[in-house]
Amino acid sequence: MRENCTSGIAPGAPGNRRSYGGGHMNSHRSQPSRLCLREPIPEIENAAAILADAVNEHLAGRRSNAAELLARAEMPSVRSWTESLWGKMAL
């Protein structure tokens, strides 16, 4: 069964989802939505927040902090969830 989830860009990132009405994938706020094949996992929002922090660090010139955050955002659980949608060998 398909679940509704929202699309958007990480908070704090250029063009963030606030321009689309705010909220996160797992929130129940009124916002644009699309059908998803699977229910989103909470780690997706965690990774998005970390990536937003990485963007801010990069823009502030703190490249090593940004690199550490990028590495931290690479979560095996998010990768597994994504691969379950399109397969391991998809590019």
RATANOR-V131257 format. One record per residue. N is the residue number from 1. RES is the residue in one letter. SS is DSSP state (H for helix, E for strand, C for the rest). D_FIRST is the distance of its C-alpha to the first C-alpha in whole Angstrom. Layout:
# RATANOR-V131257
N&RES&SS&D_FIRST, N&RES&SS&D_FIRST
This chain:
# RATANOR-V131257
1&M&C&0, 2&R&C&4, 3&E&E&7, 4&N&E&10, 5&C&E&13, 6&T&E&16, 7&S&C&18, 8&G&C&22, 9&I&C&25, 10&A&C&26, 11&P&C&28, 12&G&C&32, 13&A&C&31, 14&P&C&33, 15&G&C&31, 16&N&C&29, 17&R&H&26, 18&R&H&28, 19&S&H&29, 20&Y&H&26, 21&G&C&26, 22&G&C&26, 23&G&C&23, 24&H&C&21, 25&M&C&17, 26&N&C&16, 27&S&C&19, 28&H&C&18, 29&R&C&21, 30&S&C&21, 31&Q&C&21, 32&P&C&20, 33&S&E&16, 34&R&E&14, 35&L&E&10, 36&C&E&9, 37&L&C&7, 38&R&C&8, 39&E&C&9, 40&P&C&13, 41&I&C&16, 42&P&H&19, 43&E&H&21, 44&I&H&20, 45&E&H&22, 46&N&H&25, 47&A&H&25, 48&A&H&25, 49&A&H&28, 50&I&H&30, 51&L&H&30, 52&A&H&31, 53&D&H&34, 54&A&H&35, 55&V&H&35, 56&N&H&37, 57&E&H&39, 58&H&H&40, 59&L&H&41, 60&A&C&43, 61&G&C&45, 62&R&C&44, 63&R&H&42, 64&S&H&42, 65&N&H&40, 66&A&H&38, 67&A&H&38, 68&E&H&37, 69&L&H&34, 70&L&H&33, 71&A&H&33, 72&R&H&31, 73&A&H&28, 74&E&C&28, 75&M&C&25, 76&P&H&24, 77&S&H&21, 78&V&H&20, 79&R&H&21, 80&S&H&19, 81&W&H&16, 82&T&H&17, 83&E&H&18, 84&S&H&15, 85&L&H&13, 86&W&H&16, 87&G&C&18, 88&K&C&22, 89&M&C&24, 90&A&C&23, 91&L&C&25
